[in-house]
């Protein structure tokens, strides 16, 4: 159904964090800023300052459709109040979860709330999750046609399933998993061979790789490599 994540910080000065999104809907519980967040189509920066705590639920690709009750494409690049989906509003989630000191207790409480909704997972959601996991695991998958062949589905059917259950198309998912690899590669302190990386990620040339990297991450690979250590990456 979901994974859980918890962030705590205590900072003397603001910290700028670059977030490269995954194809997942998140429910975040943070004092005064809670909400349900759809897939972000591009990377974004988040500023952490002072002291804070965020408890998050990252729904597996396709998993939030059972709670939302309609196409997840309507959440892409948007956030909505928790109360729009669940019976209890933000302040109730905040009061119940953020008052707990133990991480395991937070997770257990959130999971109980989610299970109480008794969502009926659809077989298509399981199909989509298997396909997304295949994209993530098989680096040789670089094109939608590769997914069509492996999944045994028509391209139009594949596109419809991804829009309905993930919120973005299969091409976006492929590019983002490959560009996550590129960002991890860029953040290392080893010598970098950008043309070789572009070829391994399925790009016909380095120029197209750089264009996509800039579009999704917000800066060139070399710029990101120079700043990743200073700003952080998630």
C-alpha positions as CSV (number, residue, x, y, z in Angstrom):
1,X,0.0,0.0,0.0
2,X,2.6,2.6,1.1
3,X,6.0,3.4,2.5
4,X,6.5,5.8,5.3
5,X,9.1,8.6,5.7
6,X,9.9,10.9,8.6
7,X,12.1,14.1,8.4
8,X,13.3,16.0,11.5
9,X,15.7,18.9,11.4
10,X,17.2,21.5,13.7
11,X,19.2,24.0,11.6
12,X,21.1,27.2,12.5
13,X,20.7,28.5,8.9
14,X,18.3,27.7,6.0
15,X,19.0,24.5,4.0
16,X,17.9,24.3,0.3
17,X,17.0,20.8,-0.7
18,X,16.5,19.7,-4.3
19,X,13.7,17.1,-4.6
20,X,13.6,14.9,-7.7
21,X,10.1,13.3,-7.6
22,X,9.1,9.7,-8.0
23,X,5.8,8.6,-9.6
24,X,4.0,8.5,-6.2
25,X,1.4,10.4,-4.4
26,X,2.4,11.6,-0.9
27,X,0.4,12.4,2.2
28,X,2.5,14.7,4.4
29,X,1.7,15.7,7.9
30,X,3.5,18.9,9.0
31,X,2.2,21.5,11.4
32,X,0.1,23.9,9.4
33,X,1.3,22.5,6.0
34,X,-0.3,19.1,5.8
35,X,-1.9,17.8,2.6
36,X,-2.0,15.2,-0.2
37,X,0.5,15.9,-2.9
38,X,0.2,14.5,-6.4
39,X,3.2,13.6,-8.6
40,X,5.3,16.7,-9.4
41,X,6.2,16.7,-13.0
42,X,9.5,18.5,-12.4
43,X,12.0,18.7,-9.6
44,X,11.6,21.5,-7.0
45,X,13.4,23.1,-4.1
46,X,12.3,23.0,-0.5
47,X,13.8,25.2,2.1
48,X,14.3,23.8,5.6
49,X,14.9,26.2,8.4
50,X,14.8,26.3,12.2
51,X,13.3,23.1,13.7
52,X,10.7,20.9,12.1
53,X,9.1,17.5,11.7
54,X,7.3,16.0,8.7
55,X,5.6,12.6,8.7
56,X,5.0,11.3,5.3
57,X,3.1,8.5,3.6
58,X,4.4,7.6,0.1
59,X,1.8,5.6,-1.7
60,X,3.1,3.0,-4.1
61,X,2.5,3.8,-7.8
62,X,-1.1,3.2,-8.5
63,X,-1.9,2.7,-4.8
64,X,-3.7,6.0,-4.1
65,X,-6.4,5.5,-6.8
66,X,-8.3,3.2,-4.3
67,X,-8.5,6.1,-1.8
68,X,-9.1,8.9,-4.3
69,X,-11.8,7.2,-6.2
70,X,-11.0,8.8,-9.6
71,X,-8.1,9.5,-12.0
72,X,-4.9,10.4,-10.3
73,X,-4.0,12.6,-13.3
74,X,-6.2,15.2,-11.6
75,X,-3.6,15.5,-8.8
76,X,-0.5,15.9,-10.9
77,X,1.4,19.1,-9.9
78,X,-1.3,19.8,-7.3
79,X,-1.9,19.4,-3.6
80,X,-5.3,19.1,-1.9
81,X,-6.4,19.0,1.8
82,X,-6.3,15.7,3.5
83,X,-10.0,16.1,4.4
84,X,-10.9,16.1,0.7
85,X,-10.0,12.4,0.6
86,X,-10.2,11.1,4.2
87,X,-12.8,11.5,6.9
88,X,-10.5,13.5,9.2
89,X,-9.0,16.9,8.4
90,X,-5.4,18.1,8.6
91,X,-5.5,19.3,12.2
92,X,-6.8,15.9,13.4
93,X,-4.0,14.1,11.6
94,X,-1.4,16.6,13.0
95,X,-2.7,16.3,16.5
96,X,-2.8,12.5,16.4
97,X,0.6,11.8,14.7
98,X,2.9,14.7,15.5
99,X,2.2,14.3,19.3
100,X,3.9,10.9,19.2
101,X,7.6,10.7,19.9
102,X,8.3,7.2,18.6
103,X,8.7,6.7,14.8
104,X,7.2,3.2,15.0
105,X,4.2,4.6,16.9
106,X,3.6,7.2,14.2
107,X,3.7,4.6,11.4
108,X,1.4,2.3,13.3
109,X,-1.1,5.1,13.9
110,X,-1.0,6.2,10.3
111,X,-1.4,2.7,9.0
112,X,-4.4,2.0,11.2
113,X,-6.0,5.2,9.8
114,X,-5.4,4.1,6.3
115,X,-6.6,0.5,6.8
116,X,-9.8,1.9,8.4
117,X,-10.7,3.3,5.1
118,X,-10.9,-0.3,3.7
119,X,-9.8,0.7,0.2
120,X,-10.6,-1.9,-2.5
121,X,-7.5,-2.2,-4.7
122,X,-8.2,-2.8,-8.3
123,X,-6.4,-5.4,-10.4
124,X,-5.3,-2.7,-12.8
125,X,-3.4,-1.0,-9.9
126,X,-1.5,-4.2,-9.4
127,X,-0.7,-4.3,-13.1
128,X,0.6,-0.7,-13.1
129,X,2.7,-1.3,-10.0
130,X,4.4,-4.4,-11.6
131,X,5.1,-2.3,-14.8
132,X,6.6,0.6,-12.8
133,X,8.8,-1.8,-10.8
134,X,10.0,-3.3,-14.1
135,X,10.9,0.1,-15.3
136,X,12.8,0.9,-12.1
137,X,14.6,-2.4,-12.1
138,X,15.5,-2.9,-15.7
139,X,18.0,-0.2,-16.9
140,X,17.6,-1.4,-20.5
141,X,14.1,-0.1,-20.5
142,X,14.5,3.3,-22.1
143,X,11.5,3.6,-24.4
144,X,7.8,3.2,-24.1
145,X,8.0,0.5,-26.8
146,X,10.2,-1.5,-24.5
147,X,7.4,-1.3,-21.9
148,X,4.7,-2.2,-24.4
149,X,6.7,-5.3,-25.3
150,X,7.4,-6.4,-21.8
151,X,3.9,-5.7,-20.5
152,X,2.1,-7.2,-23.5
153,X,-0.3,-4.3,-23.7
154,X,-1.2,-1.9,-26.5
155,X,0.5,1.5,-26.2
156,X,-2.9,3.3,-25.9
157,X,-3.9,1.0,-23.1
158,X,-0.6,1.5,-21.3
159,X,-1.0,5.3,-21.5
160,X,-4.5,5.2,-20.2
161,X,-3.6,3.0,-17.2
162,X,-0.7,5.3,-16.3
163,X,-2.8,8.4,-16.4
164,X,-5.5,6.8,-14.4
165,X,-3.4,5.2,-11.7
166,X,-0.1,7.0,-11.6
167,X,-1.0,10.5,-12.9
168,X,1.8,10.7,-15.5
169,X,2.6,8.8,-18.7
170,X,5.0,5.8,-19.0
171,X,7.5,8.0,-20.9
172,X,7.7,10.4,-17.9
173,X,8.2,7.4,-15.5
174,X,11.0,6.0,-17.7
175,X,12.8,9.3,-18.0
176,X,12.5,10.0,-14.3
177,X,13.9,6.7,-13.1
178,X,16.8,7.0,-15.6
179,X,17.4,10.7,-14.6
180,X,17.4,9.6,-10.9
181,X,20.3,7.4,-11.9
182,X,21.9,10.3,-13.7
183,X,21.5,12.5,-10.6
184,X,23.1,9.9,-8.4
185,X,25.9,9.5,-10.9
186,X,26.4,13.3,-11.0
187,X,26.5,13.6,-7.2
188,X,29.5,11.2,-6.9
189,X,33.1,12.4,-6.7
190,X,34.3,10.1,-9.4
191,X,35.3,11.3,-12.9
192,X,32.2,11.5,-15.1
193,X,31.8,10.4,-18.7
194,X,28.6,12.2,-19.8
195,X,28.5,10.8,-23.4
196,X,28.8,7.3,-22.0
197,X,26.1,7.9,-19.4
198,X,23.8,9.4,-22.1
199,X,24.2,6.3,-24.2
200,X,23.6,3.9,-21.3
201,X,20.4,5.8,-20.5
202,X,19.1,5.3,-24.1
203,X,19.8,8.7,-25.5
204,X,20.8,9.1,-29.1
205,X,23.2,11.9,-28.2
206,X,24.5,13.9,-25.3
207,X,22.5,17.0,-26.3
208,X,19.2,15.3,-25.8
209,X,20.3,13.9,-22.4
210,X,21.3,17.4,-21.2
211,X,18.1,18.9,-22.4
212,X,16.0,16.3,-20.5
213,X,18.1,16.6,-17.4
214,X,17.8,20.4,-17.4
215,X,14.0,20.1,-17.9
216,X,13.4,17.7,-15.1
217,X,16.1,18.7,-12.6
218,X,16.3,22.4,-13.3
219,X,20.0,22.7,-14.2
220,X,22.6,21.0,-16.3
221,X,24.3,17.8,-15.2
222,X,27.6,19.6,-14.7
223,X,25.9,22.4,-12.7
224,X,24.0,19.8,-10.6
225,X,27.3,17.9,-10.0
226,X,28.9,21.1,-8.7
227,X,26.1,21.9,-6.3
228,X,24.7,18.5,-5.2
229,X,27.1,18.2,-2.4
230,X,26.4,21.7,-1.1
231,X,22.6,21.7,-1.4
232,X,21.6,18.1,-0.9
233,X,19.5,15.8,-3.0
234,X,16.5,13.6,-2.2
